[in-house]
Amino acid sequence: MTTAAPNPIAPHLLSPFDLHGLALRNRVIMAPLTRGRAGNQRVPNELMVEYYKQRASAGIIIAEATTISTQGIGWIDSPGIYNDAQEAGWRRIVDTLHTAGTPIILQLWHCGRASHSSFHNGQPPVSASAVKLNGESIHTPNGKQPYETPRPLETAEVAAVVEEYRRAAQRARSAGFDGVEIHAANGYLINQFLDSKTNQRTDVYGGSLENRFRFLKEIVQAILTVWPANRVGVRLSPNGNFNDMGAPDFRETYTHAATELNRFGLAYLHVVDGLAFGFHEQGTPMTLAEFRAVFKGPLMGNCGYTLETAEQAIASGAADLIAFGRPFLSNPDLVERFANGWELNPPAEMKVWSAPDARGYTDFPFHTPA
């Protein structure tokens, strides 16, 4: 059996990787990208099958943020994983990618305060505390609306949300996914519990680092009753200000979180370390090296990476994998373009990210040799 010669353009980024028994053809990861094509029933459909199939040359695909329950909804036409029809829809996508030899992981999502009562029959969104998101507006079924003050989850309610994560993870396994990623980043519910800016609780889920981490810890523990640890990843965004996040004690918060997560032997830690998506300027940004010091499993970098910076990160040992988001929007053949030094398509305009149809979704051209 012969081994393929290293790619001369990106020998490290385009090399294989063994992710706890999952054979990745390369280390170019498709990041979870919220695209809003699932319709108002939030069921993955044939358009989504085609979208993921086009991008099957990724080393692994992390499917878009997927709500674990109706309470978790906060985005128009995003998919769910809380009923039979949604599970069946995802199974079609998983089967298509497995036919292509591509592993796929599902990201589990609860929007928390980054939602609106329009999604919840007039009831306010929930969060760790009654801290309103300081943003201009949110897209809702009734058009753009101002953000609202969320209702803090009662202590006794938290266990039910943890159970929703467990059930969603069970459905993901039944649908055939290769693992799940817990979305604890970008200002959504778990992040709202982690961050002292949004967590002003005085119960066992607030105050100390241990208490603010408790919600994520209980979710991990619940999901580990369904999945082995080496099939569960976690995503963190220590430097991001998306959804009005960022607190002065961010370095202590995320060092503690990564240290505690290391105890579980997880599949990977997915860190949005780049600053291209906005950063909170609360201090010197955290680096992958800081996470590498306390988290000993596979480490995935994300946000603003180019072919060159991704190759450097892996070659230096800073990261094992690099997730690409926006480049995968407009370049379904991103891996092939990297491998051959082909020019990338122009970036997709933001207005088409969540369009209701194939425009800006499955209509980006593959490279055609001159």
Long-range contacts (C-beta under 8 A, 24 or more apart in sequence): 7-339, 9-307, 9-338, 9-339, 9-340, 9-341, 10-307, 10-310, 10-311, 10-338, 10-339, 11-311, 11-315, 12-311, 12-314, 12-315, 13-307, 13-310, 13-311, 13-314, 13-322, 13-338, 14-335, 14-338, 14-339, 17-59, 17-298, 17-320, 17-321, 19-60, 19-103, 19-267, 19-268, 19-298, 19-321, 20-230, 20-231, 20-267, 20-298, 21-230, 22-60, 22-103, 22-178, 22-179, 24-59, 24-60, 24-103, 24-321, 25-57, 25-59, 25-101, 26-57, 26-58, 26-59, 26-335, 27-59, 27-314, 27-320, 27-321, 27-322, 28-58, 28-59, 28-310, 28-322, 28-324, 28-334, 28-335, 28-338, 29-58, 29-59, 29-60, 29-61, 29-62, 29-300, 29-321, 29-322, 29-323, 29-324, 30-55, 30-58, 30-60, 30-61, 30-62, 30-323, 30-324, 30-328, 31-62, 31-302, 31-323, 31-324, 31-325, 31-328, 32-62, 32-63, 32-64, 32-65, 32-107, 32-181, 32-183, 32-235, 33-64, 33-325, 33-328, 33-329, 34-64, 34-65, 34-75, 34-78, 34-353, 34-354, 35-64, 35-353, 35-354, 35-361, 36-75, 36-76, 36-77, 36-78, 36-353, 36-354, 36-355, 36-356, 37-77, 37-356, 37-357, 37-361, 38-77, 38-78, 38-79, 38-80, 38-89, 39-77, 40-77, 40-141, 41-85, 42-67, 42-73, 42-77, 42-78, 42-79, 42-80, 42-86, 43-79, 43-80, 43-85, 43-86, 43-88, 43-89, 44-79, 44-86, 44-89, 44-90, 44-92, 44-93, 45-89, 46-92, 47-357, 47-358, 47-361, 47-362, 48-79, 48-89, 48-93, 49-92, 49-93, 49-96, 50-362, 51-361, 51-362, 52-93, 52-96, 52-97, 52-104, 53-96, 53-97, 53-100, 54-332, 54-333, 54-362, 54-366, 55-328, 55-332, 55-334, 56-96, 56-97, 56-100, 56-101, 56-102, 57-102, 57-333, 57-334, 57-335, 57-336, 58-102, 58-328, 58-334, 58-335, 59-321, 59-335, 60-102, 60-103, 60-104, 60-105, 60-178, 60-321, 61-97, 61-102, 61-103, 61-104, 61-105, 62-104, 62-105, 62-106, 62-107, 62-181, 62-233, 62-270, 62-323, 63-90, 63-93, 63-104, 63-105, 63-106, 63-107, 63-177, 64-107, 65-107, 65-109, 65-183, 65-188, 66-90, 66-106, 66-107, 66-108, 66-109, 66-168, 67-109, 67-110, 67-111, 68-108, 68-109, 68-110, 68-164, 68-165, 68-167, 68-168, 69-110, 69-161, 69-164, 69-168, 70-120, 71-110, 71-120, 71-126, 71-161, 71-164, 72-109, 72-110, 72-111, 72-112, 72-164, 72-189, 73-111, 73-115, 73-119, 73-120, 74-111, 74-112, 74-114, 74-115, 74-116, 74-119, 74-125, 74-138, 74-188, 75-111, 75-139, 75-354, 76-139, 76-140, 76-141, 76-354, 77-354, 77-356, 78-109, 81-106, 81-108, 81-168, 81-171, 81-172, 81-175, 82-164, 82-167, 82-168, 82-171, 86-171, 87-171, 87-174, 87-175, 88-175, 90-172, 90-175, 90-177, 91-175, 91-176, 94-175, 94-176, 94-177, 95-176, 98-176, 103-178, 103-179, 104-177, 104-178, 105-177, 105-178, 105-179, 105-180, 105-181, 105-233, 106-172, 106-175, 106-177, 106-179, 106-180, 106-181, 107-180, 107-181, 107-182, 107-183, 107-235, 108-165, 108-168, 108-169, 108-172, 108-180, 108-181, 108-182, 108-183, 109-183, 109-188, 110-161, 110-164, 110-165, 110-183, 110-188, 110-189, 110-190, 111-188, 111-189, 112-150, 112-188, 112-189, 112-190, 112-191, 112-192, 113-147, 113-150, 113-189, 113-192, 113-198, 114-138, 114-187, 114-188, 114-243, 115-150, 116-140, 116-145, 116-147, 116-148, 117-148, 118-142, 118-145, 123-151, 124-148, 124-149, 124-150, 124-151, 125-150, 125-151, 126-150, 126-151, 126-152, 126-153, 126-157, 126-189, 127-151, 127-152, 127-153, 127-189, 127-192, 127-198, 128-152, 128-153, 128-189, 128-192, 128-193, 128-198, 128-199, 128-200, 128-201, 128-205, 128-206, 128-215, 129-192, 129-198, 129-199, 129-200, 129-201, 129-206, 130-200, 131-192, 131-197, 131-198, 131-200, 133-187, 133-243, 133-244, 134-244, 135-243, 135-244, 139-354, 152-201, 155-203, 155-204, 155-205, 158-205, 158-215, 158-218, 159-218, 161-189, 162-215, 162-218, 162-219, 162-222, 163-222, 165-219, 165-222, 165-223, 166-219, 166-222, 166-223, 166-225, 166-226, 169-222, 169-223, 169-226, 169-227, 169-232, 170-226, 173-226, 173-227, 178-231, 179-227, 179-231, 179-232, 179-233, 179-267, 180-223, 180-227, 180-231, 180-232, 180-233, 181-232, 181-233, 181-234, 181-235, 181-270, 182-216, 182-219, 182-220, 182-223, 182-232, 182-233, 182-234, 182-235, 183-235, 184-216, 184-234, 184-235, 184-236, 184-257, 185-235, 185-236, 185-237, 185-240, 185-270, 185-272, 186-237, 186-240, 186-242, 186-243, 186-245, 186-272, 187-237, 187-240, 187-242, 187-243, 187-244, 187-245, 188-243, 190-215, 190-216, 190-219, 191-237, 191-243, 191-245, 194-253, 194-254, 194-257, 195-245, 195-246, 195-247, 195-250, 195-253, 196-247, 196-249, 196-253, 197-244, 197-245, 197-246, 197-247, 198-245, 209-252, 209-253, 209-256, 210-256, 212-253, 213-256, 213-257, 213-260, 216-257, 216-261, 217-260, 220-261, 220-264, 220-266, 224-264, 229-264, 229-265, 229-266, 229-267, 230-265, 230-266, 230-267, 231-267, 232-264, 232-266, 232-267, 233-266, 233-267, 233-268, 233-269, 233-270, 233-300, 234-261, 234-266, 234-269, 234-270, 235-270, 235-271, 235-272, 236-269, 236-270, 236-271, 236-272, 237-271, 237-272, 238-271, 238-272, 238-273, 238-285, 238-286, 239-272, 239-273, 239-274, 239-275, 239-279, 239-280, 239-285, 239-286, 240-272, 240-277, 240-278, 240-279, 240-280, 241-278, 241-279, 241-280, 241-281, 242-277, 242-278, 245-280, 246-279, 246-280, 246-281, 246-282, 247-280, 247-282, 248-282, 248-283, 250-280, 250-282, 250-283, 250-286, 251-283, 251-286, 251-290, 254-286, 254-291, 255-290, 255-294, 258-291, 258-294, 258-295, 259-294, 259-295, 261-295, 262-294, 262-295, 262-296, 262-297, 265-297, 266-297, 267-297, 267-298, 268-297, 268-298, 268-299, 268-300, 268-320, 268-321, 269-295, 269-297, 269-298, 269-299, 269-300, 270-300, 270-302, 270-323, 271-299, 271-300, 271-301, 271-302, 272-302, 272-303, 273-301, 273-302, 273-303, 274-301, 274-302, 274-303, 274-304, 274-305, 275-303, 275-304, 276-303, 276-304, 277-303, 277-304, 287-318, 288-313, 288-318, 288-319, 289-318, 292-317, 292-318, 307-338, 329-353, 329-360, 329-364, 330-364, 331-364, 332-362, 332-364, 332-366, 333-366, 333-367, 336-366, 336-367, 337-367, 340-367, 342-367
